[in-house]
């Protein structure tokens, strides 16, 4: 996945870039919207059924920095 093609606010894109550096990987749908996040080292995985759940998860991750 190329983060340059991900759609969303600048906060989502910036947070996604930071999370990739921490070991997270993201799956996108045909519209380049993130639908799943996975951390291979810890085994943690999160699916997003709406843009709202994605935004909330990203905001929570951004606040933890």
Secondary structure, 3 states (H helix, E strand, C coil): CCHHHCCCCHHHHHHHHHHHHCCEEEEECCCCCEEEEEECCCCCEEECCCHHHHHHHHHHHHHCC
